[in-house]
Amino acid sequence: MAVPRGNRGPMLTADRDQADYFHELLGRKRAELDERIDKLHVQLARLDRVHDERAVRSRRRIIKALESEARSIDRMRNALGLRLGR
């Protein structure tokens, strides 16, 4: 259903509100990931000191996956930021 040209204001406001919401939501998710990655780095250092190579490899894989997820979140936040003029 087409929206009449003169009635686009509320729709744009809703779009902006939704973009703001997701930008903040992604920011919280990114902060949670940072905390988890930091904790895993501490675990990794401990495991490395006791020469538990299998656990070290496992933690490195987990860290790599979480860092990839963090980069994806950063890309989404940047795209939303551009839309929001940030």
Secondary structure, 3 states (H helix, E strand, C coil): CCCCHHHCHHHHHHHHHHHHHHHHHHHHHHHHHHHHHHHHHHHHHHHHHCCCHHHHHHHHHHHHHHHHHHHHHHHHHHHHHHHHCC
